[in-house]
Amino acid sequence: GEQGLMREYKVVVLGSGGVGKSALTVQFVTGTFIEKYDPTIEDFYRKEIEVDSSPSVLEILDTAGTEVDASPSVLEILDTAGTEQFASMRDLYIKNGQGFILVYSLVNQQSFQDIKPMRDQIVRVKRYEKVPLILVGNKVDLESEREVLSAEGRALAQEWGCPFMETSAKSKTMVDELFAEIVRQMNYASLPEKQDQCCTTCIIQ
């Protein structure tokens, strides 16, 4: 029926506090930049996105880490609170999430270190290495204060086997591309299970 046209996905945005998780989500959904964000606020957003001429609806939950709706409709972006006390909550997000955006601030070396255990946690909870995931260095507008080199981000993404992007929620640099790319990653990941038999698109290496 009609629902078959819309893909349903849930994306989880992870990263330590202050890296711009909420700012990226809000910039994508509303086209505005928020300078100061209260991490205790929880908001729902809805946005249509078309990727490679396939329409999807994104239902975005920008969450403080309190409740997770276990039965989301369409694409929900969980923007998780960055603090450590949410580690067990994070297990739940990861269990329910299908795609992951791991964000660090490229003007904060510590935030780059912080995302490594988050990826380990995803692999541990999912028991799978090839989870749809994008590594994001945010705040590219603050180039003069950069602490994490592009080459460092690229090397880590290569190690993880995932795409790497540098974004700015403030200047809207690569924000739309980021959300389009995670949809592509999830589309790609969902292909094999849709087919009963191996087909010509399978490449055995």
Residue frames as a rotation matrix with the C-alpha (Angstrom) as fourth column:
GLY 1
0.557 0.831 0.000 0.00
0.831 -0.557 0.000 0.00
0.000 0.000 -1.000 0.00
GLU 2
0.791 -0.164 0.589 0.86
0.030 -0.952 -0.305 3.67
0.611 0.259 -0.748 0.37
GLN 3
0.856 -0.458 0.242 3.02
-0.377 -0.229 0.897 3.18
-0.355 -0.859 -0.369 3.46
GLY 4
0.636 -0.616 0.464 5.40
0.651 0.752 0.107 1.05
-0.415 0.234 0.879 1.42
LEU 5
0.617 -0.375 0.692 6.70
0.451 -0.552 -0.702 4.20
0.645 0.745 -0.172 -0.26
MET 6
0.546 -0.379 0.748 7.99
-0.647 -0.757 0.089 5.71
0.533 -0.532 -0.658 2.95
ARG 7
-0.025 -0.628 -0.778 10.96
0.322 0.731 -0.601 4.06
0.946 -0.266 0.184 4.58
GLU 8
0.895 0.340 0.288 11.01
-0.182 -0.311 0.933 3.98
0.407 -0.887 -0.217 8.35
TYR 9
0.074 -0.940 -0.332 14.27
0.526 0.320 -0.788 4.57
0.848 -0.117 0.518 10.14
LYS 10
0.985 0.138 -0.107 15.54
0.160 -0.468 0.869 5.63
0.070 -0.873 -0.482 13.52
VAL 11
0.207 -0.947 0.243 18.80
0.322 -0.169 -0.931 7.53
0.924 0.272 0.271 13.85
VAL 12
0.801 -0.049 -0.597 20.71
0.588 -0.124 0.799 8.09
-0.113 -0.991 -0.070 17.07
VAL 13
0.480 -0.651 0.588 22.99
-0.034 -0.684 -0.729 11.11
0.877 0.330 -0.350 17.43
LEU 14
0.794 -0.272 -0.544 25.77
0.608 0.353 0.711 10.49
-0.002 -0.895 0.445 19.96
GLY 15
-0.012 -0.850 0.526 28.61
0.402 -0.486 -0.776 12.60
0.915 0.202 0.348 21.29
SER 16
-0.435 -0.182 -0.882 29.77
0.901 -0.082 -0.427 14.26
0.005 -0.980 0.199 24.49
GLY 17
0.455 0.730 -0.510 28.18
0.760 -0.617 -0.203 17.44
-0.463 -0.295 -0.836 25.84
GLY 18
0.396 -0.222 -0.891 28.62
-0.082 -0.975 0.207 20.67
-0.915 -0.008 -0.404 23.92
VAL 19
-0.599 -0.694 0.399 29.70
0.320 0.249 0.914 19.21
-0.734 0.675 0.073 20.57
GLY 20
-0.656 0.393 -0.644 26.57
-0.663 -0.708 0.243 20.46
-0.360 0.587 0.725 18.79
LYS 21
-0.898 0.358 0.256 24.30
0.409 0.894 0.183 17.40
-0.163 0.269 -0.949 18.57
SER 22
0.018 0.965 -0.261 21.12
0.696 -0.199 -0.690 19.40
-0.718 -0.169 -0.675 19.17
ALA 23
-0.039 -0.096 -0.995 22.36
-0.378 -0.920 0.103 22.28
-0.925 0.380 0.000 17.01
LEU 24
-0.931 -0.319 -0.180 22.90
-0.294 0.358 0.886 19.91
-0.218 0.878 -0.427 14.05
THR 25
-0.622 0.761 0.183 19.46
0.758 0.644 -0.103 18.34
-0.196 0.075 -0.978 14.50
VAL 26
0.190 0.732 -0.654 17.68
0.486 -0.649 -0.585 21.69
-0.853 -0.207 -0.479 14.84
GLN 27
-0.373 -0.397 -0.838 19.59
-0.511 -0.666 0.543 23.23
-0.774 0.631 0.046 11.92
PHE 28
-0.993 -0.005 0.119 18.59
0.087 0.650 0.755 20.29
-0.081 0.760 -0.645 9.72
VAL 29
-0.399 0.917 0.019 14.93
0.899 0.395 -0.187 20.37
-0.179 -0.058 -0.982 10.73
THR 30
0.519 0.710 -0.477 14.20
0.680 -0.681 -0.274 24.09
-0.519 -0.182 -0.835 11.04
GLY 31
0.306 -0.477 0.824 17.07
0.766 -0.392 -0.510 25.79
0.566 0.787 0.245 9.21
THR 32
0.731 -0.080 0.678 17.99
-0.345 -0.900 0.265 27.83
0.589 -0.428 -0.686 12.27
PHE 33
-0.201 -0.874 -0.442 21.06
0.291 0.378 -0.879 27.85
0.935 -0.305 0.179 14.48
ILE 34
0.895 0.443 0.049 20.68
0.066 -0.241 0.968 27.71
0.441 -0.864 -0.245 18.25
GLU 35
0.068 -0.917 0.393 23.58
-0.482 -0.375 -0.792 29.24
0.874 -0.135 -0.468 20.14
LYS 36
-0.742 -0.229 0.631 22.64
-0.671 0.229 -0.706 28.07
0.017 -0.946 -0.323 23.64
TYR 37
-0.059 0.726 -0.685 20.79
-0.414 0.606 0.679 24.83
0.908 0.323 0.265 24.22
ASP 38
-0.041 0.142 0.989 19.26
-0.991 0.122 -0.058 23.47
-0.129 -0.982 0.136 27.41
PRO 39
-0.731 -0.355 -0.583 20.23
-0.514 0.848 0.127 19.77
0.450 0.393 -0.802 27.46
THR 40
-0.846 0.464 0.261 17.21
0.043 0.548 -0.835 18.94
-0.531 -0.696 -0.484 29.63
ILE 41
-0.086 0.849 -0.521 14.71
-0.770 -0.388 -0.507 19.94
-0.633 0.357 0.687 26.93
GLU 42
-0.650 -0.024 0.759 13.09
0.336 0.888 0.315 17.21
-0.681 0.460 -0.569 24.89
ASP 43
-0.140 0.564 -0.814 11.55
-0.675 -0.655 -0.339 18.03
-0.724 0.502 0.473 21.53
PHE 44
0.000 0.188 0.982 9.90
0.577 0.802 -0.153 16.25
-0.817 0.567 -0.109 18.62
TYR 45
-0.287 -0.077 -0.955 10.43
-0.641 -0.725 0.251 17.33
-0.712 0.684 0.159 15.04
ARG 46
0.319 0.369 0.873 9.14
0.454 0.749 -0.483 16.08
-0.832 0.550 0.071 11.75
LYS 47
0.016 -0.354 -0.935 10.76
-0.689 -0.682 0.247 16.61
-0.725 0.640 -0.254 8.38
GLU 48
0.896 0.241 0.374 10.46
0.114 0.689 -0.716 15.09
-0.430 0.683 0.590 4.94
ILE 49
-0.054 -0.942 -0.330 13.65
-0.617 -0.229 0.753 14.23
-0.785 0.244 -0.569 3.14
GLU 50
0.962 0.272 -0.030 14.18
-0.187 0.572 -0.799 12.86
-0.200 0.774 0.600 -0.34
VAL 51
-0.002 -0.993 0.115 17.36
-0.609 0.092 0.788 10.90
-0.793 -0.068 -0.605 -0.93
ASP 52
-0.924 -0.382 0.009 18.16
-0.198 0.498 0.844 9.54
-0.327 0.778 -0.536 -4.40
SER 53
-0.585 0.786 -0.201 14.52
-0.634 -0.288 0.718 10.24
0.507 0.547 0.666 -5.36
SER 54
-0.261 0.556 -0.789 13.17
0.588 0.740 0.327 8.08
0.766 -0.379 -0.520 -2.52
PRO 55
0.003 0.311 0.950 11.04
-0.496 -0.825 0.271 10.07
0.868 -0.472 0.152 -0.06
SER 56
-0.353 -0.015 -0.935 11.30
0.738 0.611 -0.288 9.45
0.575 -0.792 -0.205 3.66
VAL 57
0.587 0.434 0.684 9.79
-0.164 -0.763 0.625 11.19
0.793 -0.479 -0.376 6.62
LEU 58
-0.522 -0.777 -0.351 12.11
0.316 0.205 -0.926 11.87
0.792 -0.595 0.139 9.50
GLU 59
0.775 0.616 0.142 10.58
0.050 -0.283 0.958 11.89
0.630 -0.735 -0.250 12.93
ILE 60
-0.220 -0.973 0.071 13.21
0.174 -0.111 -0.979 13.39
0.960 -0.203 0.193 15.11
LEU 61
0.876 0.379 -0.300 13.29
0.342 -0.047 0.939 13.06
0.341 -0.924 -0.171 18.86
ASP 62
-0.094 -0.880 0.465 15.82
-0.106 -0.456 -0.884 15.41
0.990 -0.133 -0.050 20.36
THR 63
0.711 0.555 -0.432 16.00
0.223 0.405 0.887 13.82
0.667 -0.726 0.164 23.76
ALA 64
0.289 -0.564 0.774 17.55
-0.860 -0.508 -0.050 14.63
0.422 -0.650 -0.632 27.11
GLY 65
-0.631 -0.566 -0.530 17.91
-0.338 0.816 -0.469 10.91
0.698 -0.117 -0.706 27.79
THR 66
-0.524 0.505 0.686 14.72
-0.781 0.035 -0.623 10.35
-0.338 -0.863 0.376 29.74
GLU 67
0.171 0.662 0.730 12.26
-0.155 0.750 -0.643 8.28
-0.973 -0.003 0.231 27.72
VAL 68
-0.836 -0.344 -0.428 12.51
-0.483 0.088 0.871 6.47
-0.262 0.935 -0.239 24.43
ASP 69
0.346 0.936 -0.066 9.45
-0.806 0.261 -0.532 5.52
-0.480 0.237 0.844 22.46
ALA 70
-0.387 -0.564 0.729 10.14
-0.205 0.824 0.529 1.89
-0.899 0.055 -0.434 21.63
SER 71
-0.080 0.392 0.916 7.86
0.846 0.513 -0.146 1.94
-0.527 0.763 -0.373 18.60
PRO 72
-0.424 -0.148 -0.893 8.83
-0.117 -0.969 0.216 4.94
-0.898 0.196 0.394 16.49
SER 73
0.652 0.550 0.521 7.21
0.493 0.214 -0.843 5.78
-0.576 0.807 -0.132 13.21
VAL 74
0.905 -0.312 0.290 9.34
0.172 -0.356 -0.918 6.58
0.390 0.881 -0.269 10.20
LEU 75
0.033 -0.996 -0.079 12.74
0.605 0.083 -0.792 8.15
0.795 -0.022 0.606 10.92
GLU 76
0.969 0.247 -0.026 13.42
0.152 -0.506 0.849 9.32
0.197 -0.826 -0.528 14.42
ILE 77
0.034 -0.987 0.155 16.65
0.152 -0.148 -0.977 11.04
0.988 0.057 0.145 15.29
LEU 78
0.838 0.173 -0.518 17.53
0.517 0.057 0.854 10.54
0.177 -0.983 -0.042 18.92
ASP 79
0.156 -0.779 0.607 19.79
-0.109 -0.625 -0.773 13.33
0.982 0.054 -0.182 20.03
THR 80
0.528 0.117 -0.841 21.14
0.652 0.579 0.489 11.94
0.545 -0.807 0.229 23.26
ALA 81
0.919 -0.261 0.294 22.41
-0.388 -0.725 0.569 13.80
0.065 -0.637 -0.768 26.27
GLY 82
0.414 -0.852 -0.320 26.18
-0.348 0.176 -0.921 13.61
0.841 0.492 -0.224 26.40
THR 83
0.072 -0.461 0.885 26.75
-0.984 -0.179 -0.013 12.77
0.165 -0.869 -0.466 30.05
GLU 84
-0.738 -0.539 -0.407 28.10
-0.481 0.842 -0.244 9.51
0.474 0.016 -0.880 31.39
GLN 85
-0.688 0.502 0.524 25.16
-0.385 0.360 -0.850 8.81
-0.615 -0.787 -0.055 33.69
PHE 86
0.341 0.857 -0.387 23.19
-0.811 0.060 -0.582 8.10
-0.476 0.512 0.715 30.53
ALA 87
-0.644 -0.702 -0.304 25.41
-0.758 0.533 0.375 5.14
-0.101 0.473 -0.876 29.60
SER 88
-0.779 0.389 0.492 22.69
0.242 0.910 -0.336 2.59
-0.578 -0.143 -0.803 30.39
MET 89
0.330 0.850 -0.411 20.06
-0.124 -0.392 -0.911 4.72
-0.936 0.351 -0.024 28.64
ARG 90
-0.067 -0.448 -0.892 22.43
-0.924 -0.308 0.224 4.72
-0.375 0.839 -0.393 25.72
ASP 91
-0.893 -0.199 0.404 22.27
-0.109 0.966 0.234 0.91
-0.436 0.166 -0.884 25.56
LEU 92
-0.080 0.966 0.246 18.55
0.471 0.254 -0.845 1.27
-0.879 0.048 -0.475 24.98
TYR 93
0.425 0.168 -0.890 18.98
-0.553 -0.730 -0.402 3.92
-0.717 0.663 -0.217 22.26
ILE 94
-0.505 -0.754 -0.421 21.55
-0.810 0.245 0.533 1.74
-0.299 0.610 -0.734 20.54
LYS 95
-0.697 0.324 0.640 19.34
0.241 0.946 -0.216 -1.34
-0.675 0.004 -0.738 20.70
ASN 96
0.298 0.953 0.052 16.52
0.472 -0.100 -0.876 0.58
-0.830 0.285 -0.480 19.00
GLY 97
0.295 -0.217 -0.931 18.61
-0.565 -0.825 0.014 2.68
-0.771 0.522 -0.366 16.64
GLN 98
0.787 -0.005 0.616 19.33
0.443 0.700 -0.560 1.67
-0.429 0.714 0.553 13.07
GLY 99
0.354 -0.702 0.618 21.79
0.606 -0.331 -0.723 4.37
0.712 0.631 0.309 12.09
PHE 100
0.569 -0.249 -0.784 24.26
0.734 -0.276 0.620 6.34
-0.371 -0.928 0.026 14.20
ILE 101
0.544 -0.445 0.711 25.81
0.205 -0.752 -0.627 9.77
0.814 0.487 -0.318 13.87
LEU 102
0.451 -0.496 -0.742 28.84
0.883 0.128 0.451 10.15
-0.128 -0.859 0.496 16.14
VAL 103
0.695 -0.056 0.717 29.68
0.242 -0.921 -0.306 13.80
0.677 0.386 -0.627 16.68
TYR 104
0.109 -0.649 -0.753 32.77
0.947 -0.163 0.277 15.43
-0.303 -0.743 0.597 18.14
SER 105
0.958 0.100 -0.268 33.79
0.046 -0.979 -0.200 19.08
-0.282 0.179 -0.943 18.17
LEU 106
0.549 -0.795 0.258 36.87
0.703 0.273 -0.656 19.67
0.451 0.542 0.709 16.05
VAL 107
0.136 -0.524 0.841 37.88
-0.362 -0.816 -0.450 22.46
0.922 -0.243 -0.300 18.45
ASN 108
0.345 0.035 0.938 37.90
-0.935 0.106 0.339 20.00
-0.087 -0.994 0.070 21.37
GLN 109
-0.414 -0.644 -0.643 40.38
-0.689 0.683 -0.240 17.10
0.594 0.344 -0.727 21.33
GLN 110
-0.840 0.104 0.532 38.76
-0.398 0.548 -0.736 15.50
-0.368 -0.830 -0.419 24.39
SER 111
0.170 0.985 -0.007 35.40
-0.680 0.112 -0.725 15.20
-0.713 0.128 0.689 22.61
PHE 112
0.229 -0.209 -0.951 37.23
-0.869 0.396 -0.296 13.29
0.438 0.894 -0.091 19.84
GLN 113
-0.835 -0.544 -0.086 38.56
-0.419 0.728 -0.543 10.82
0.358 -0.417 -0.836 22.41
ASP 114
-0.556 0.673 0.487 35.10
-0.574 0.113 -0.811 10.54
-0.601 -0.731 0.323 24.00
ILE 115
0.314 0.796 -0.518 33.42
-0.936 0.169 -0.308 9.13
-0.157 0.582 0.798 20.89
LYS 116
-0.467 -0.569 -0.677 35.70
-0.701 0.705 -0.109 6.07
0.540 0.424 -0.727 20.64
PRO 117
-0.962 0.152 0.225 34.09
-0.049 0.717 -0.695 4.20
-0.267 -0.680 -0.683 23.57
MET 118
-0.109 0.977 -0.182 30.66
-0.629 -0.210 -0.749 5.17
-0.770 0.033 0.637 22.17
ARG 119
0.126 0.085 -0.988 31.43
-0.936 0.340 -0.089 3.31
0.329 0.936 0.123 18.94
ASP 120
-0.859 -0.456 -0.233 32.71
-0.333 0.842 -0.424 0.37
0.389 -0.286 -0.875 21.01
GLN 121
-0.670 0.674 0.310 29.40
-0.276 0.161 -0.948 0.42
-0.689 -0.720 0.078 22.86
ILE 122
0.192 0.734 -0.651 27.43
-0.929 -0.078 -0.362 0.34
-0.317 0.674 0.667 19.59
VAL 123
-0.212 -0.365 -0.907 29.40
-0.703 0.702 -0.118 -2.69
0.679 0.612 -0.405 18.38
ARG 124
-0.978 -0.176 0.110 28.99
-0.197 0.629 -0.752 -4.38
0.063 -0.758 -0.650 21.78
VAL 125
-0.376 0.914 0.154 25.23
-0.441 -0.030 -0.897 -3.82
-0.815 -0.405 0.415 21.98
LYS 126
0.415 0.546 -0.728 24.60
-0.881 0.041 -0.472 -4.62
-0.228 0.837 0.498 18.30
ARG 127
0.190 -0.498 0.846 27.15
-0.052 0.855 0.515 -7.46
-0.981 -0.141 0.136 18.25
TYR 128
0.583 0.069 0.809 27.97
0.784 0.212 -0.583 -6.32
-0.212 0.975 0.070 14.74
GLU 129
-0.367 -0.850 -0.378 30.79
0.648 -0.525 0.551 -4.25
-0.667 -0.043 0.744 13.24
LYS 130
-0.863 -0.088 0.498 29.05
0.489 -0.395 0.778 -2.95
0.128 0.915 0.384 10.11
VAL 131
0.051 0.888 -0.456 26.35
0.849 -0.279 -0.449 -0.81
-0.526 -0.365 -0.768 11.71
PRO 132
0.260 0.080 0.962 25.34
0.738 -0.659 -0.144 2.23
0.623 0.748 -0.230 9.56
LEU 133
0.506 -0.245 -0.827 27.40
0.698 -0.448 0.559 5.00
-0.508 -0.860 -0.055 11.12
ILE 134
0.493 -0.405 0.770 28.90
0.471 -0.620 -0.628 8.37
0.732 0.672 -0.115 10.23
LEU 135
-0.010 -0.592 -0.806 31.74
0.958 -0.235 0.161 10.10
-0.285 -0.771 0.570 12.04
VAL 136
0.559 0.349 0.752 31.23
0.585 -0.809 -0.060 13.86
0.588 0.474 -0.656 12.22
GLY 137
-0.520 -0.672 -0.527 33.62
0.845 -0.496 -0.200 16.65
-0.127 -0.549 0.826 13.19
ASN 138
0.515 0.812 0.276 31.35
0.822 -0.559 0.109 19.61
0.243 0.170 -0.955 13.95
LYS 139
0.749 -0.105 -0.655 32.15
0.235 -0.882 0.410 23.36
-0.620 -0.460 -0.635 14.24
VAL 140
0.056 -0.728 0.683 34.17
0.986 0.148 0.077 23.66
-0.157 0.669 0.726 11.02
ASP 141
0.694 0.248 0.676 33.29
0.389 -0.919 -0.063 27.39
0.606 0.306 -0.734 11.18
LEU 142
0.905 -0.399 0.148 35.85
-0.344 -0.483 0.805 27.67
-0.250 -0.780 -0.574 14.03
GLU 143
0.818 -0.572 -0.068 38.76
0.317 0.546 -0.776 26.59
0.481 0.613 0.628 11.80
SER 144
0.170 -0.813 0.557 41.24
-0.391 -0.575 -0.719 28.92
0.905 -0.095 -0.416 13.56
GLU 145
0.066 -0.092 0.994 40.62
-0.997 0.031 0.069 27.12
-0.037 -0.995 -0.090 16.89
ARG 146
0.679 0.293 -0.673 40.84
-0.472 0.877 -0.094 23.60
0.563 0.382 0.733 15.41
GLU 147
0.079 -0.632 0.771 42.34
-0.914 0.264 0.310 20.94
-0.399 -0.728 -0.557 17.72
VAL 148
0.100 0.027 0.995 41.47
0.106 0.994 -0.038 17.81
-0.989 0.110 0.096 15.71
LEU 149
-0.641 -0.434 -0.633 42.95
-0.557 -0.305 0.773 17.58
-0.529 0.848 -0.046 12.22
SER 150
0.382 0.755 -0.532 40.81
-0.916 0.234 -0.325 16.39
-0.121 0.612 0.782 9.30
ALA 151
-0.162 -0.559 -0.813 43.39
-0.637 0.688 -0.346 13.65
0.754 0.462 -0.467 8.78
GLU 152
-0.922 -0.147 0.358 42.77
-0.383 0.485 -0.786 12.34
-0.059 -0.862 -0.503 12.32
GLY 153
-0.072 0.983 0.170 39.03
-0.679 0.077 -0.730 12.14
-0.730 -0.168 0.662 11.72
ARG 154
0.399 0.183 -0.899 39.53
-0.887 0.323 -0.328 10.49
0.231 0.928 0.291 8.35
ALA 155
-0.582 -0.717 -0.384 41.94
-0.558 0.695 -0.453 7.92
0.592 -0.050 -0.805 9.81
LEU 156
-0.771 0.357 0.527 39.48
-0.387 0.394 -0.834 6.96
-0.505 -0.847 -0.165 12.56
ALA 157
0.282 0.924 -0.258 36.61
-0.773 0.060 -0.631 6.68
-0.568 0.378 0.732 10.07
GLN 158
0.092 -0.344 -0.934 38.77
-0.832 0.489 -0.262 4.47
0.547 0.802 -0.241 7.88
GLU 159
-0.894 -0.429 0.128 39.54
-0.408 0.665 -0.626 2.25
0.183 -0.612 -0.769 10.86
TRP 160
-0.488 0.799 0.351 35.80
-0.294 0.228 -0.928 1.99
-0.822 -0.556 0.124 11.56
GLY 161
-0.838 0.148 0.525 34.91
0.526 0.472 0.707 1.54
-0.143 0.869 -0.473 7.88
CYS 162
0.227 0.958 -0.173 32.47
0.872 -0.279 -0.402 4.46
-0.434 -0.059 -0.899 7.86
PRO 163
0.268 -0.089 0.959 32.08
0.659 -0.710 -0.250 7.84
0.703 0.699 -0.132 6.11
PHE 164
-0.279 -0.406 -0.870 33.62
0.873 -0.485 -0.054 10.96
-0.400 -0.775 0.490 7.63
MET 165
0.254 0.382 0.889 32.25
0.691 -0.714 0.110 14.50
0.677 0.586 -0.445 7.38
GLU 166
-0.751 -0.352 -0.558 33.08
0.634 -0.621 -0.461 17.89
-0.184 -0.701 0.689 8.82
THR 167
0.063 0.922 0.382 30.04
0.847 -0.252 0.468 20.04
0.528 0.294 -0.797 9.48
SER 168
-0.987 -0.159 -0.024 28.97
0.139 -0.774 -0.617 23.36
0.079 -0.612 0.787 10.91
ALA 169
-0.160 0.970 -0.184 25.55
0.982 0.136 -0.134 23.67
-0.105 -0.202 -0.974 12.48
LYS 170
-0.092 0.072 -0.993 26.17
0.334 -0.937 -0.099 27.42
-0.938 -0.341 0.062 12.59
SER 171
-0.478 -0.159 -0.864 26.90
-0.635 -0.617 0.465 27.99
-0.607 0.771 0.194 8.89
LYS 172
0.567 0.786 0.246 24.83
-0.489 0.562 -0.667 24.94
-0.662 0.258 0.703 7.82
THR 173
-0.120 -0.715 -0.689 27.89
-0.989 0.147 0.019 23.39
0.087 0.684 -0.724 6.19
MET 174
-0.700 -0.227 -0.677 27.25
-0.389 0.916 0.095 19.74
0.599 0.330 -0.729 5.14
VAL 175
-0.665 0.488 0.565 24.25
-0.563 0.169 -0.809 19.43
-0.491 -0.856 0.162 7.48
ASP 176
0.435 0.864 -0.254 21.71
-0.819 0.262 -0.511 18.31
-0.375 0.431 0.821 4.85
GLU 177
0.125 -0.492 -0.862 24.36
-0.724 0.549 -0.418 16.10
0.678 0.676 -0.288 3.26
LEU 178
-0.805 -0.457 0.378 24.97
-0.581 0.484 -0.654 14.43
0.115 -0.746 -0.656 6.62
PHE 179
-0.245 0.794 0.556 21.35
-0.538 0.366 -0.759 13.38
-0.807 -0.485 0.337 7.12
ALA 180
0.596 0.382 -0.706 21.04
-0.803 0.270 -0.531 12.32
-0.012 0.884 0.468 3.48
GLU 181
-0.237 -0.809 -0.538 24.16
-0.726 0.516 -0.455 10.17
0.646 0.283 -0.709 3.86
ILE 182
-0.784 -0.014 0.621 22.90
-0.510 0.585 -0.630 8.36
-0.355 -0.811 -0.466 6.98
VAL 183
0.354 0.934 0.053 19.68
-0.637 0.283 -0.717 7.55
-0.684 0.220 0.695 5.09
ARG 184
0.420 -0.289 -0.860 21.81
-0.797 0.337 -0.502 6.14
0.435 0.896 -0.088 2.25
GLN 185
-0.664 -0.742 0.097 23.85
-0.676 0.539 -0.502 4.08
0.320 -0.399 -0.859 4.71
MET 186
-0.469 0.561 0.682 20.69
-0.476 0.491 -0.730 2.62
-0.744 -0.667 0.037 6.24
ASN 187
0.581 0.640 -0.502 19.13
-0.753 0.190 -0.630 1.96
-0.308 0.744 0.593 2.83
TYR 188
0.034 -0.699 -0.714 22.26
-0.792 0.417 -0.446 0.14
0.609 0.581 -0.540 1.80
ALA 189
-0.816 -0.383 0.433 22.39
-0.578 0.560 -0.593 -1.88
-0.015 -0.734 -0.678 5.02
SER 190
-0.145 0.859 0.491 18.76
-0.543 0.346 -0.765 -2.94
-0.827 -0.377 0.416 4.65
LEU 191
0.033 0.174 -0.984 19.15
-0.996 0.087 -0.018 -4.31
0.082 0.981 0.177 1.11
PRO 192
-0.769 -0.435 -0.469 20.40
-0.481 0.876 -0.022 -7.86
0.420 0.208 -0.883 1.77
GLU 193
-0.874 0.425 0.236 17.63
0.053 0.566 -0.823 -8.80
-0.483 -0.707 -0.517 4.20
LYS 194
-0.046 0.886 -0.461 14.96
-0.720 -0.349 -0.599 -7.70
-0.692 0.304 0.654 1.72
GLN 195
0.152 0.037 -0.988 16.06
-0.914 0.386 -0.127 -10.41
0.377 0.922 0.092 -0.74
ASP 196
0.826 0.235 0.513 15.59
-0.446 0.828 0.339 -14.10
-0.345 -0.509 0.789 -0.10
GLN 197
0.714 -0.585 0.384 18.28
0.671 0.729 -0.136 -15.19
-0.200 0.355 0.913 -2.50
CYS 198
-0.135 -0.847 -0.514 21.67
0.282 -0.530 0.800 -13.81
-0.950 -0.037 0.310 -3.25
CYS 199
0.853 0.489 0.182 21.52
0.337 -0.250 -0.908 -11.63
-0.398 0.836 -0.378 -6.32
THR 200
0.442 -0.710 0.548 23.94
0.783 0.008 -0.622 -10.15
0.438 0.704 0.559 -8.83
THR 201
0.599 -0.228 0.767 24.53
-0.274 -0.959 -0.071 -7.10
0.752 -0.168 -0.637 -6.64
CYS 202
0.920 -0.323 0.220 26.26
-0.127 0.286 0.950 -9.24
-0.370 -0.902 0.223 -4.02
ILE 203
0.461 -0.847 -0.265 30.00
-0.520 -0.016 -0.854 -9.08
0.719 0.531 -0.448 -4.35
ILE 204
0.978 -0.182 -0.100 31.87
0.197 0.652 0.733 -11.85
-0.068 -0.736 0.673 -2.61
GLN 205
0.602 -0.791 0.106 35.33
-0.687 -0.581 -0.436 -10.67
0.406 0.190 -0.894 -1.64
